[in-house]
Amino acid sequence: MQEAINARLKETEQIMQKAIQALGAVSAEIRTELIEGNPTEVIIEIAQMHNSNIIVMGSRGLGKLAGLLLGSTSQKVVTRAPCPVLVVR
């Protein structure tokens, strides 16, 4: 079990590093954290904890029907965030 957890963490770190490299140089502070839990709850909690100015997140585009039935994390964050949210598609 620990091997699976370690593999998942390693893969997650690689994905995060790739995203940071793709972003390039920016004039703002970028904070990254690897936290497990309900995505909406964790994003809101971290934004509040750090008194964030903005949340930037992606949209997976599940489609209208899936979005209506399941709701998306980005939709939930937009409605509950303590700051502006930029959803990138």
N, C-alpha and C positions, 0 to 999 in steps of 0.2 A: 504494500500500500504506500509506504514512504517513497518508493521509487517512482510511482505514478505521480505523487504530489510534487516531488522534486523535478520531474520531467515537465509537468505543467507550469511550475514556477519559472523554469529555465526558458520555456517557449514564450511565456508571457513577457519576461524581461527582454527577449530578443525582439518581440513585436513592438514593445514600448520604445526600445532604442531605435528601431527602424523608423518609427513615427517621428521621433525627435529629430533624427537626421533629415527626414523628408521636410520637416518644418523649416529647417535652416535657422539662420540668425534672426532673432527678433529683439526688440528693445524692451520687452516685458519679462518679468520673472515667470518661469515655467515651473510648476510644481507637479511632480508625479508621485503616485503612491500605488502600491499593490495591496488591495484590501478585498477580502471576500465578504459576501453578503448580498442582500437584496440590492441590485444596482441603483434603483431610485433612492432608497433610504440612505445608502452609503454616499452617493453623490451629494445629496442635500446636506447630510451631516458634515461632510468635509468642507463644503462651501461655507457653511455656517461657522465651523471651527476656525477656518482661515480668513473669515470675513472677505471672501472672494469678490472681486469686481465683476467678473463674468464667468460663465460656464460655457465652454466650447465642447460640443459633442457631435458625433456623427448620427446619421439616420440610416438605418438598415433598409428601409423601404419595404416593409412586409406587404404592402398593398393595402387598399382601402378596406377590404373585407377582414383581413387578418388584424389590421389596426383597430377596426371597430370591435371585433370580438375579443381580442387579447389586450389591446392598448399597448402603446409602445413606451419604452423607457424614456425616450426624449419627450414625448407628450406629457408624461407624468412629471418629469423634472420641470418642464416649462410651467406647468400649473402650480408647482409647489416651491420653486426656487426662491431663495432670498435675494437674488440678484438677476440681472439680465442673462438670457440663455441664447447662444448662437448655435443653431442646428445646421450642420453642414451636410449637404446631400451629395 
